[in-house]
Amino acid sequence: MPLTKKELEDRLIDLKSDYIRIQGDLEKMEATVGNSASAEKLLVQIEEEMQSVRKQLATLK
């Protein structure tokens, strides 16, 4: 079942929040010379999902 406009907007807000949190974690990892590859991969996945949600929202407007 397709998501409603409100559900898509809420999902986009959640994704943005996750992105900001992971980006902060990534900066901490890089500062401590940690392995940041998995965080970088997760950021890319979130970016792709945000793009998908934005496209779905655009079709509803």
mmCIF file of the N, C-alpha and C atoms, coordinates in Angstrom:
data_MODEL
# 
_entry.id   MODEL 
# 
loop_
_atom_site.group_PDB 
_atom_site.id 
_atom_site.type_symbol 
_atom_site.label_atom_id 
_atom_site.label_alt_id 
_atom_site.label_comp_id 
_atom_site.label_asym_id 
_atom_site.label_entity_id 
_atom_site.label_seq_id 
_atom_site.pdbx_PDB_ins_code 
_atom_site.Cartn_x 
_atom_site.Cartn_y 
_atom_site.Cartn_z 
_atom_site.occupancy 
_atom_site.B_iso_or_equiv 
_atom_site.pdbx_formal_charge 
_atom_site.auth_seq_id 
_atom_site.auth_comp_id 
_atom_site.auth_asym_id 
_atom_site.auth_atom_id 
_atom_site.pdbx_PDB_model_num 
ATOM 1   N N  . MET A 1 1  ? 0.842  -1.183 0.000  1.00 0.00 ? 1  MET A N  1 
ATOM 2   C CA . MET A 1 1  ? 0.000  0.000  0.000  1.00 0.00 ? 1  MET A CA 1 
ATOM 3   C C  . MET A 1 1  ? 0.886  1.245  0.000  1.00 0.00 ? 1  MET A C  1 
ATOM 4   N N  . PRO A 1 2  ? 0.627  2.190  -0.891 1.00 0.00 ? 2  PRO A N  1 
ATOM 5   C CA . PRO A 1 2  ? 1.458  3.403  -0.950 1.00 0.00 ? 2  PRO A CA 1 
ATOM 6   C C  . PRO A 1 2  ? 1.340  4.230  0.334  1.00 0.00 ? 2  PRO A C  1 
ATOM 7   N N  . LEU A 1 3  ? 2.408  4.907  0.632  1.00 0.00 ? 3  LEU A N  1 
ATOM 8   C CA . LEU A 1 3  ? 2.423  5.763  1.819  1.00 0.00 ? 3  LEU A CA 1 
ATOM 9   C C  . LEU A 1 3  ? 1.703  7.070  1.536  1.00 0.00 ? 3  LEU A C  1 
ATOM 10  N N  . THR A 1 4  ? 1.134  7.645  2.577  1.00 0.00 ? 4  THR A N  1 
ATOM 11  C CA . THR A 1 4  ? 0.473  8.940  2.433  1.00 0.00 ? 4  THR A CA 1 
ATOM 12  C C  . THR A 1 4  ? 1.525  10.046 2.401  1.00 0.00 ? 4  THR A C  1 
ATOM 13  N N  . LYS A 1 5  ? 1.086  11.223 2.026  1.00 0.00 ? 5  LYS A N  1 
ATOM 14  C CA . LYS A 1 5  ? 1.993  12.372 1.992  1.00 0.00 ? 5  LYS A CA 1 
ATOM 15  C C  . LYS A 1 5  ? 2.586  12.614 3.382  1.00 0.00 ? 5  LYS A C  1 
ATOM 16  N N  . LYS A 1 6  ? 1.762  12.535 4.417  1.00 0.00 ? 6  LYS A N  1 
ATOM 17  C CA . LYS A 1 6  ? 2.218  12.753 5.796  1.00 0.00 ? 6  LYS A CA 1 
ATOM 18  C C  . LYS A 1 6  ? 3.248  11.690 6.193  1.00 0.00 ? 6  LYS A C  1 
ATOM 19  N N  . GLU A 1 7  ? 3.001  10.440 5.835  1.00 0.00 ? 7  GLU A N  1 
ATOM 20  C CA . GLU A 1 7  ? 3.944  9.363  6.154  1.00 0.00 ? 7  GLU A CA 1 
ATOM 21  C C  . GLU A 1 7  ? 5.279  9.579  5.445  1.00 0.00 ? 7  GLU A C  1 
ATOM 22  N N  . LEU A 1 8  ? 5.223  10.022 4.195  1.00 0.00 ? 8  LEU A N  1 
ATOM 23  C CA . LEU A 1 8  ? 6.449  10.289 3.451  1.00 0.00 ? 8  LEU A CA 1 
ATOM 24  C C  . LEU A 1 8  ? 7.214  11.458 4.066  1.00 0.00 ? 8  LEU A C  1 
ATOM 25  N N  . GLU A 1 9  ? 6.489  12.510 4.436  1.00 0.00 ? 9  GLU A N  1 
ATOM 26  C CA . GLU A 1 9  ? 7.145  13.661 5.071  1.00 0.00 ? 9  GLU A CA 1 
ATOM 27  C C  . GLU A 1 9  ? 7.777  13.265 6.401  1.00 0.00 ? 9  GLU A C  1 
ATOM 28  N N  . ASP A 1 10 ? 7.069  12.445 7.177  1.00 0.00 ? 10 ASP A N  1 
ATOM 29  C CA . ASP A 1 10 ? 7.618  11.969 8.451  1.00 0.00 ? 10 ASP A CA 1 
ATOM 30  C C  . ASP A 1 10 ? 8.857  11.112 8.223  1.00 0.00 ? 10 ASP A C  1 
ATOM 31  N N  . ARG A 1 11 ? 8.812  10.277 7.193  1.00 0.00 ? 11 ARG A N  1 
ATOM 32  C CA . ARG A 1 11 ? 9.966  9.417  6.881  1.00 0.00 ? 11 ARG A CA 1 
ATOM 33  C C  . ARG A 1 11 ? 11.166 10.278 6.491  1.00 0.00 ? 11 ARG A C  1 
ATOM 34  N N  . LEU A 1 12 ? 10.933 11.311 5.731  1.00 0.00 ? 12 LEU A N  1 
ATOM 35  C CA . LEU A 1 12 ? 12.011 12.201 5.306  1.00 0.00 ? 12 LEU A CA 1 
ATOM 36  C C  . LEU A 1 12 ? 12.638 12.894 6.518  1.00 0.00 ? 12 LEU A C  1 
ATOM 37  N N  . ILE A 1 13 ? 11.824 13.319 7.458  1.00 0.00 ? 13 ILE A N  1 
ATOM 38  C CA . ILE A 1 13 ? 12.335 13.937 8.689  1.00 0.00 ? 13 ILE A CA 1 
ATOM 39  C C  . ILE A 1 13 ? 13.188 12.944 9.463  1.00 0.00 ? 13 ILE A C  1 
ATOM 40  N N  . ASP A 1 14 ? 12.715 11.695 9.565  1.00 0.00 ? 14 ASP A N  1 
ATOM 41  C CA . ASP A 1 14 ? 13.484 10.659 10.268 1.00 0.00 ? 14 ASP A CA 1 
ATOM 42  C C  . ASP A 1 14 ? 14.826 10.399 9.579  1.00 0.00 ? 14 ASP A C  1 
ATOM 43  N N  . LEU A 1 15 ? 14.799 10.344 8.267  1.00 0.00 ? 15 LEU A N  1 
ATOM 44  C CA . LEU A 1 15 ? 16.027 10.093 7.514  1.00 0.00 ? 15 LEU A CA 1 
ATOM 45  C C  . LEU A 1 15 ? 17.031 11.227 7.699  1.00 0.00 ? 15 LEU A C  1 
ATOM 46  N N  . LYS A 1 16 ? 16.534 12.453 7.666  1.00 0.00 ? 16 LYS A N  1 
ATOM 47  C CA . LYS A 1 16 ? 17.423 13.603 7.865  1.00 0.00 ? 16 LYS A CA 1 
ATOM 48  C C  . LYS A 1 16 ? 18.052 13.564 9.253  1.00 0.00 ? 16 LYS A C  1 
ATOM 49  N N  . SER A 1 17 ? 17.262 13.199 10.245 1.00 0.00 ? 17 SER A N  1 
ATOM 50  C CA . SER A 1 17 ? 17.757 13.096 11.613 1.00 0.00 ? 17 SER A CA 1 
ATOM 51  C C  . SER A 1 17 ? 18.833 12.017 11.716 1.00 0.00 ? 17 SER A C  1 
ATOM 52  N N  . ASP A 1 18 ? 18.556 10.856 11.114 1.00 0.00 ? 18 ASP A N  1 
ATOM 53  C CA . ASP A 1 18 ? 19.535 9.763  11.120 1.00 0.00 ? 18 ASP A CA 1 
ATOM 54  C C  . ASP A 1 18 ? 20.818 10.193 10.418 1.00 0.00 ? 18 ASP A C  1 
ATOM 55  N N  . TYR A 1 19 ? 20.665 10.893 9.304  1.00 0.00 ? 19 TYR A N  1 
ATOM 56  C CA . TYR A 1 19 ? 21.817 11.332 8.523  1.00 0.00 ? 19 TYR A CA 1 
ATOM 57  C C  . TYR A 1 19 ? 22.714 12.249 9.357  1.00 0.00 ? 19 TYR A C  1 
ATOM 58  N N  . ILE A 1 20 ? 22.096 13.201 10.030 1.00 0.00 ? 20 ILE A N  1 
ATOM 59  C CA . ILE A 1 20 ? 22.867 14.147 10.851 1.00 0.00 ? 20 ILE A CA 1 
ATOM 60  C C  . ILE A 1 20 ? 23.579 13.417 11.983 1.00 0.00 ? 20 ILE A C  1 
ATOM 61  N N  . ARG A 1 21 ? 22.878 12.474 12.612 1.00 0.00 ? 21 ARG A N  1 
ATOM 62  C CA . ARG A 1 21 ? 23.475 11.714 13.718 1.00 0.00 ? 21 ARG A CA 1 
ATOM 63  C C  . ARG A 1 21 ? 24.670 10.889 13.234 1.00 0.00 ? 21 ARG A C  1 
ATOM 64  N N  . ILE A 1 22 ? 24.484 10.191 12.120 1.00 0.00 ? 22 ILE A N  1 
ATOM 65  C CA . ILE A 1 22 ? 25.557 9.343  11.597 1.00 0.00 ? 22 ILE A CA 1 
ATOM 66  C C  . ILE A 1 22 ? 26.724 10.191 11.110 1.00 0.00 ? 22 ILE A C  1 
ATOM 67  N N  . GLN A 1 23 ? 26.425 11.349 10.530 1.00 0.00 ? 23 GLN A N  1 
ATOM 68  C CA . GLN A 1 23 ? 27.484 12.249 10.079 1.00 0.00 ? 23 GLN A CA 1 
ATOM 69  C C  . GLN A 1 23 ? 28.333 12.698 11.270 1.00 0.00 ? 23 GLN A C  1 
ATOM 70  N N  . GLY A 1 24 ? 27.698 12.985 12.397 1.00 0.00 ? 24 GLY A N  1 
ATOM 71  C CA . GLY A 1 24 ? 28.427 13.345 13.614 1.00 0.00 ? 24 GLY A CA 1 
ATOM 72  C C  . GLY A 1 24 ? 29.274 12.190 14.112 1.00 0.00 ? 24 GLY A C  1 
ATOM 73  N N  . ASP A 1 25 ? 28.714 10.987 14.072 1.00 0.00 ? 25 ASP A N  1 
ATOM 74  C CA . ASP A 1 25 ? 29.459 9.799  14.481 1.00 0.00 ? 25 ASP A CA 1 
ATOM 75  C C  . ASP A 1 25 ? 30.677 9.596  13.577 1.00 0.00 ? 25 ASP A C  1 
ATOM 76  N N  . LEU A 1 26 ? 30.468 9.827  12.294 1.00 0.00 ? 26 LEU A N  1 
ATOM 77  C CA . LEU A 1 26 ? 31.548 9.669  11.318 1.00 0.00 ? 26 LEU A CA 1 
ATOM 78  C C  . LEU A 1 26 ? 32.685 10.640 11.612 1.00 0.00 ? 26 LEU A C  1 
ATOM 79  N N  . GLU A 1 27 ? 32.339 11.872 11.926 1.00 0.00 ? 27 GLU A N  1 
ATOM 80  C CA . GLU A 1 27 ? 33.366 12.868 12.246 1.00 0.00 ? 27 GLU A CA 1 
ATOM 81  C C  . GLU A 1 27 ? 34.157 12.451 13.477 1.00 0.00 ? 27 GLU A C  1 
ATOM 82  N N  . LYS A 1 28 ? 33.473 11.887 14.465 1.00 0.00 ? 28 LYS A N  1 
ATOM 83  C CA . LYS A 1 28 ? 34.165 11.401 15.667 1.00 0.00 ? 28 LYS A CA 1 
ATOM 84  C C  . LYS A 1 28 ? 35.092 10.241 15.324 1.00 0.00 ? 28 LYS A C  1 
ATOM 85  N N  . MET A 1 29 ? 34.618 9.330  14.463 1.00 0.00 ? 29 MET A N  1 
ATOM 86  C CA . MET A 1 29 ? 35.431 8.177  14.067 1.00 0.00 ? 29 MET A CA 1 
ATOM 87  C C  . MET A 1 29 ? 36.684 8.631  13.336 1.00 0.00 ? 29 MET A C  1 
ATOM 88  N N  . GLU A 1 30 ? 36.513 9.592  12.436 1.00 0.00 ? 30 GLU A N  1 
ATOM 89  C CA . GLU A 1 30 ? 37.658 10.081 11.671 1.00 0.00 ? 30 GLU A CA 1 
ATOM 90  C C  . GLU A 1 30 ? 38.654 10.780 12.587 1.00 0.00 ? 30 GLU A C  1 
ATOM 91  N N  . ALA A 1 31 ? 38.152 11.459 13.610 1.00 0.00 ? 31 ALA A N  1 
ATOM 92  C CA . ALA A 1 31 ? 39.032 12.162 14.544 1.00 0.00 ? 31 ALA A CA 1 
ATOM 93  C C  . ALA A 1 31 ? 39.840 11.189 15.390 1.00 0.00 ? 31 ALA A C  1 
ATOM 94  N N  . THR A 1 32 ? 39.282 10.023 15.626 1.00 0.00 ? 32 THR A N  1 
ATOM 95  C CA . THR A 1 32 ? 39.986 9.023  16.442 1.00 0.00 ? 32 THR A CA 1 
ATOM 96  C C  . THR A 1 32 ? 40.607 7.936  15.572 1.00 0.00 ? 32 THR A C  1 
ATOM 97  N N  . VAL A 1 33 ? 40.689 8.162  14.280 1.00 0.00 ? 33 VAL A N  1 
ATOM 98  C CA . VAL A 1 33 ? 41.265 7.239  13.303 1.00 0.00 ? 33 VAL A CA 1 
ATOM 99  C C  . VAL A 1 33 ? 40.580 5.879  13.382 1.00 0.00 ? 33 VAL A C  1 
ATOM 100 N N  . GLY A 1 34 ? 39.260 5.906  13.454 1.00 0.00 ? 34 GLY A N  1 
ATOM 101 C CA . GLY A 1 34 ? 38.491 4.669  13.470 1.00 0.00 ? 34 GLY A CA 1 
ATOM 102 C C  . GLY A 1 34 ? 38.107 4.248  12.070 1.00 0.00 ? 34 GLY A C  1 
ATOM 103 N N  . ASN A 1 35 ? 37.457 3.102  11.984 1.00 0.00 ? 35 ASN A N  1 
ATOM 104 C CA . ASN A 1 35 ? 36.989 2.608  10.699 1.00 0.00 ? 35 ASN A CA 1 
ATOM 105 C C  . ASN A 1 35 ? 35.679 3.296  10.361 1.00 0.00 ? 35 ASN A C  1 
ATOM 106 N N  . SER A 1 36 ? 35.694 4.142  9.378  1.00 0.00 ? 36 SER A N  1 
ATOM 107 C CA . SER A 1 36 ? 34.514 4.930  9.034  1.00 0.00 ? 36 SER A CA 1 
ATOM 108 C C  . SER A 1 36 ? 33.806 4.428  7.774  1.00 0.00 ? 36 SER A C  1 
ATOM 109 N N  . ALA A 1 37 ? 34.286 3.347  7.182  1.00 0.00 ? 37 ALA A N  1 
ATOM 110 C CA . ALA A 1 37 ? 33.712 2.858  5.926  1.00 0.00 ? 37 ALA A CA 1 
ATOM 111 C C  . ALA A 1 37 ? 32.242 2.479  6.076  1.00 0.00 ? 37 ALA A C  1 
ATOM 112 N N  . SER A 1 38 ? 31.876 1.818  7.169  1.00 0.00 ? 38 SER A N  1 
ATOM 113 C CA . SER A 1 38 ? 30.490 1.396  7.325  1.00 0.00 ? 38 SER A CA 1 
ATOM 114 C C  . SER A 1 38 ? 29.571 2.610  7.516  1.00 0.00 ? 38 SER A C  1 
ATOM 115 N N  . ALA A 1 39 ? 30.036 3.622  8.232  1.00 0.00 ? 39 ALA A N  1 
ATOM 116 C CA . ALA A 1 39 ? 29.234 4.833  8.417  1.00 0.00 ? 39 ALA A CA 1 
ATOM 117 C C  . ALA A 1 39 ? 29.067 5.567  7.089  1.00 0.00 ? 39 ALA A C  1 
ATOM 118 N N  . GLU A 1 40 ? 30.113 5.606  6.299  1.00 0.00 ? 40 GLU A N  1 
ATOM 119 C CA . GLU A 1 40 ? 30.029 6.264  4.997  1.00 0.00 ? 40 GLU A CA 1 
ATOM 120 C C  . GLU A 1 40 ? 29.034 5.540  4.100  1.00 0.00 ? 40 GLU A C  1 
ATOM 121 N N  . LYS A 1 41 ? 29.054 4.218  4.127  1.00 0.00 ? 41 LYS A N  1 
ATOM 122 C CA . LYS A 1 41 ? 28.134 3.413  3.324  1.00 0.00 ? 41 LYS A CA 1 
ATOM 123 C C  . LYS A 1 41 ? 26.690 3.670  3.769  1.00 0.00 ? 41 LYS A C  1 
ATOM 124 N N  . LEU A 1 42 ? 26.485 3.767  5.067  1.00 0.00 ? 42 LEU A N  1 
ATOM 125 C CA . LEU A 1 42 ? 25.155 4.033  5.601  1.00 0.00 ? 42 LEU A CA 1 
ATOM 126 C C  . LEU A 1 42 ? 24.656 5.418  5.177  1.00 0.00 ? 42 LEU A C  1 
ATOM 127 N N  . LEU A 1 43 ? 25.542 6.401  5.160  1.00 0.00 ? 43 LEU A N  1 
ATOM 128 C CA . LEU A 1 43 ? 25.159 7.748  4.712  1.00 0.00 ? 43 LEU A CA 1 
ATOM 129 C C  . LEU A 1 43 ? 24.698 7.720  3.251  1.00 0.00 ? 43 LEU A C  1 
ATOM 130 N N  . VAL A 1 44 ? 25.392 6.969  2.433  1.00 0.00 ? 44 VAL A N  1 
ATOM 131 C CA . VAL A 1 44 ? 25.019 6.859  1.015  1.00 0.00 ? 44 VAL A CA 1 
ATOM 132 C C  . VAL A 1 44 ? 23.634 6.219  0.891  1.00 0.00 ? 44 VAL A C  1 
ATOM 133 N N  . GLN A 1 45 ? 23.381 5.172  1.685  1.00 0.00 ? 45 GLN A N  1 
ATOM 134 C CA . GLN A 1 45 ? 22.079 4.511  1.642  1.00 0.00 ? 45 GLN A CA 1 
ATOM 135 C C  . GLN A 1 45 ? 20.968 5.470  2.075  1.00 0.00 ? 45 GLN A C  1 
ATOM 136 N N  . ILE A 1 46 ? 21.233 6.247  3.105  1.00 0.00 ? 46 ILE A N  1 
ATOM 137 C CA . ILE A 1 46 ? 20.230 7.209  3.574  1.00 0.00 ? 46 ILE A CA 1 
ATOM 138 C C  . ILE A 1 46 ? 19.988 8.280  2.511  1.00 0.00 ? 46 ILE A C  1 
ATOM 139 N N  . GLU A 1 47 ? 21.054 8.757  1.868  1.00 0.00 ? 47 GLU A N  1 
ATOM 140 C CA . GLU A 1 47 ? 20.904 9.749  0.798  1.00 0.00 ? 47 GLU A CA 1 
ATOM 141 C C  . GLU A 1 47 ? 20.020 9.201  -0.318 1.00 0.00 ? 47 GLU A C  1 
ATOM 142 N N  . GLU A 1 48 ? 20.230 7.937  -0.679 1.00 0.00 ? 48 GLU A N  1 
ATOM 143 C CA . GLU A 1 48 ? 19.446 7.320  -1.752 1.00 0.00 ? 48 GLU A CA 1 
ATOM 144 C C  . GLU A 1 48 ? 17.982 7.182  -1.342 1.00 0.00 ? 48 GLU A C  1 
ATOM 145 N N  . GLU A 1 49 ? 17.737 6.798  -0.084 1.00 0.00 ? 49 GLU A N  1 
ATOM 146 C CA . GLU A 1 49 ? 16.360 6.670  0.374  1.00 0.00 ? 49 GLU A CA 1 
ATOM 147 C C  . GLU A 1 49 ? 15.680 8.038  0.446  1.00 0.00 ? 49 GLU A C  1 
ATOM 148 N N  . MET A 1 50 ? 16.412 9.073  0.883  1.00 0.00 ? 50 MET A N  1 
ATOM 149 C CA . MET A 1 50 ? 15.843 10.420 0.913  1.00 0.00 ? 50 MET A CA 1 
ATOM 150 C C  . MET A 1 50 ? 15.452 10.858 -0.492 1.00 0.00 ? 50 MET A C  1 
ATOM 151 N N  . GLN A 1 51 ? 16.287 10.559 -1.451 1.00 0.00 ? 51 GLN A N  1 
ATOM 152 C CA . GLN A 1 51 ? 15.991 10.916 -2.839 1.00 0.00 ? 51 GLN A CA 1 
ATOM 153 C C  . GLN A 1 51 ? 14.724 10.198 -3.314 1.00 0.00 ? 51 GLN A C  1 
ATOM 154 N N  . SER A 1 52 ? 14.586 8.938  -2.965 1.00 0.00 ? 52 SER A N  1 
ATOM 155 C CA . SER A 1 52 ? 13.412 8.166  -3.338 1.00 0.00 ? 52 SER A CA 1 
ATOM 156 C C  . SER A 1 52 ? 12.146 8.736  -2.703 1.00 0.00 ? 52 SER A C  1 
ATOM 157 N N  . VAL A 1 53 ? 12.233 9.078  -1.424 1.00 0.00 ? 53 VAL A N  1 
ATOM 158 C CA . VAL A 1 53 ? 11.077 9.646  -0.726 1.00 0.00 ? 53 VAL A CA 1 
ATOM 159 C C  . VAL A 1 53 ? 10.702 10.990 -1.339 1.00 0.00 ? 53 VAL A C  1 
ATOM 160 N N  . ARG A 1 54 ? 11.689 11.805 -1.682 1.00 0.00 ? 54 ARG A N  1 
ATOM 161 C CA . ARG A 1 54 ? 11.408 13.104 -2.306 1.00 0.00 ? 54 ARG A CA 1 
ATOM 162 C C  . ARG A 1 54 ? 10.697 12.926 -3.649 1.00 0.00 ? 54 ARG A C  1 
ATOM 163 N N  . LYS A 1 55 ? 11.107 11.909 -4.418 1.00 0.00 ? 55 LYS A N  1 
ATOM 164 C CA . LYS A 1 55 ? 10.454 11.642 -5.706 1.00 0.00 ? 55 LYS A CA 1 
ATOM 165 C C  . LYS A 1 55 ? 9.007  11.236 -5.483 1.00 0.00 ? 55 LYS A C  1 
ATOM 166 N N  . GLN A 1 56 ? 8.779  10.402 -4.483 1.00 0.00 ? 56 GLN A N  1 
ATOM 167 C CA . GLN A 1 56 ? 7.407  9.977  -4.181 1.00 0.00 ? 56 GLN A CA 1 
ATOM 168 C C  . GLN A 1 56 ? 6.559  11.181 -3.757 1.00 0.00 ? 56 GLN A C  1 
ATOM 169 N N  . LEU A 1 57 ? 7.134  12.058 -2.952 1.00 0.00 ? 57 LEU A N  1 
ATOM 170 C CA . LEU A 1 57 ? 6.419  13.254 -2.524 1.00 0.00 ? 57 LEU A CA 1 
ATOM 171 C C  . LEU A 1 57 ? 6.085  14.149 -3.723 1.00 0.00 ? 57 LEU A C  1 
ATOM 172 N N  . ALA A 1 58 ? 7.019  14.251 -4.641 1.00 0.00 ? 58 ALA A N  1 
ATOM 173 C CA . ALA A 1 58 ? 6.804  15.097 -5.813 1.00 0.00 ? 58 ALA A CA 1 
ATOM 174 C C  . ALA A 1 58 ? 5.624  14.608 -6.653 1.00 0.00 ? 58 ALA A C  1 
ATOM 175 N N  . THR A 1 59 ? 5.418  13.296 -6.682 1.00 0.00 ? 59 THR A N  1 
ATOM 176 C CA . THR A 1 59 ? 4.302  12.760 -7.475 1.00 0.00 ? 59 THR A CA 1 
ATOM 177 C C  . THR A 1 59 ? 2.958  13.015 -6.797 1.00 0.00 ? 59 THR A C  1 
ATOM 178 N N  . LEU A 1 60 ? 2.979  13.291 -5.485 1.00 0.00 ? 60 LEU A N  1 
ATOM 179 C CA . LEU A 1 60 ? 1.746  13.536 -4.757 1.00 0.00 ? 60 LEU A CA 1 
ATOM 180 C C  . LEU A 1 60 ? 1.309  14.988 -4.779 1.00 0.00 ? 60 LEU A C  1 
ATOM 181 N N  . LYS A 1 61 ? 2.218  15.882 -5.128 1.00 0.00 ? 61 LYS A N  1 
ATOM 182 C CA . LYS A 1 61 ? 1.913  17.327 -5.075 1.00 0.00 ? 61 LYS A CA 1 
ATOM 183 C C  . LYS A 1 61 ? 1.157  17.775 -6.290 1.00 0.00 ? 61 LYS A C  1 
# 
